[in-house]
Amino acid sequence: MKLNLLKWRSELYRYGLTGKIIVLLMLIAIISTTVELISISVFLPLFETINPSVDAEHKNNIIEYMDSIYSVIGLSITTEILLITTFFVFLVSKIILFIGQYAQSYYFGLTLKKTRDRIMSLYLQVSPEYYDRVSIGYMTNCTTTELNAAVNGVMLPIKYLITLVSGIGGFIVLMLLSYKLTLLSLFMIFISILLPMRWVRATTQAGRKNSRYNSVIISFLLNRFRSPRLVRLSGTTTPEIFFFSALTEKQRRLTLSLHLLKARIDVFLEPVVIAVSLTMLYIALEVLNMPFSIIMLYLIIMVRMIPIVKNIMKQKQDINRARGPIESVNRIFDEMQKDVDKSKSNIAKNMLIDSIKEIYIISLKEVTYKYESSKFNALSNINLDFKRDTLTAIVGPSGSGKSTLIDIVSCFRAPTTGCIEINGVNSGYYSKSLLSLFVSFVPQDPQLFDGTIFSHISYGKGNATKEEVVSVAKLSGAYDFIMQLPGGFNYELLEGASNLSGGQRQRIDLARALLRDTSLLILDEPTSGLDAVSGNNFNKTIDKIKHTTTKTIIVISHNINHISHYEQIIVLESGVVTGVGNHNTLLSNNEWYKNANF
């Protein structure tokens, strides 16, 4: 038990719940329970006042204490005073209980927010290798469904302890009324909950399985929601529907089993407690010959104990059910934190460089990179220079490592061996925040978030002015068509900017990259999804940027007509550079380039 308490406390701290918060919630609960028990105890003198036939032997001293208290303020005990007192004390207990419930809800929401913020913060700090091995569906499920259940599960022991405090308080009052009846009741209830305890323990495994299926289903949905065209044009609509139906059926059965486990406790416990209460009533009347007032109060407290006993069982069951989500979220935390710590440990121990005016040259020295899940190198012994004010193309067959090379040049990925030098200095000596400021990237498939065209172009530069946005829109060739849209720059983009054409999305995303005004501009096959006319127009835009700025521009391309005038063309085959030069040089001495069918 001590080990479990220590584990629970460490989990509370992990989720930001300090000892002070726990003590505060427990203190409110204890005060609320105490006041509520006092309000219930006041019923005893009330019953005795209503039924004055109770003999002196069975009378209690509560009414005498109350009479002494009221005499101080000049009042005498009457039925009206007792009724008002009972209601007032009971009302106070409920107000304090409300405060406790508010505090629990407040800290639940605050903890959920902070934990979700922390996951997002860690996710944006981990290494690219982490993104390679962890699916988006798994992260989405953990950050939404599982996290909500995990935070609730971590706080459940607090509610469990609060319920226990209420139960202990009620038990103490019952002992004061009749220890014989109370001990007998306790024994009967204990025997009765042995069977429900099996259902409580079974909930843990069911909760873990349910968490796993939640993750599988969300991953499935994300993948299919992103690719409805592929599914329908591949003729796999029916198989996909059947497969998803099988997944949801398994989840339905797991969810049903969890609900049934909870329902069994409800069905079983309440009749048991009622049976125990009625048995105690019979014993009190026929065996112990207890007075009516004490029996009534005893029954009131016993009836109040019904939801307490049931909640103790259900909350214990909920705690076990929450183990699956808690373990999933904890695993995410541990893996991301470990990855972030590992990345930080690889940073140069020397004073990091936090500012740089210009980037004149980026050099790759004997760079090799291997993905964690692969047996072979994605890149091998790469030695390249990318100079300021140059236009470089990277070409090669599919799977040759072009995108990986871009990740290395932009410092998104760190080489497995070798190094990247910026102006002759190892990139490890530059701070991460600085490295992120020197590169702008336009992916092959532009990723436009919901919002206006203005908000997307200004993404990455929060203080952008209208003049700056208009200027880069003109430079990227997007200005004319933007002004023809309803609202112009305030035109609302749908998810993925599906209300724009491919060429329009490319130009708007290029404007976003240009607005940051970085030294390095990288474009990953920017014309692959465009028709011939749009592709030619886009390449004219790239040439315009080249001649009006001093940027180092790197373009992954598959069309020889678009890159024949570039100063430097790099041929990459199976992760190895097989040629570097201009168009004419490569035509004469590089077999792949000469035979390539762009």
Helices and strands as residue ranges (DSSP letters): H 2-14, H 19-41, H 43-50, G 56-58, H 62-72, H 79-123, H 128-133, H 136-141, I 142-146, H 147-177, H 179-192, H 194-226, H 228-233, H 237-282, I 283-287, H 292-321, H 323-345, E 361-369, E 379-387, E 391-395, H 402-409, E 417-422, E 425-426, G 427-429, H 432-435, E 439-442, E 451-452, H 453-457, H 466-476, H 479-483, G 488-490, E 492-493, G 495-497, H 502-515, E 520-524, H 532-548, E 552-556, H 560-563, E 568-573, E 576-581, H 583-589, H 591-595
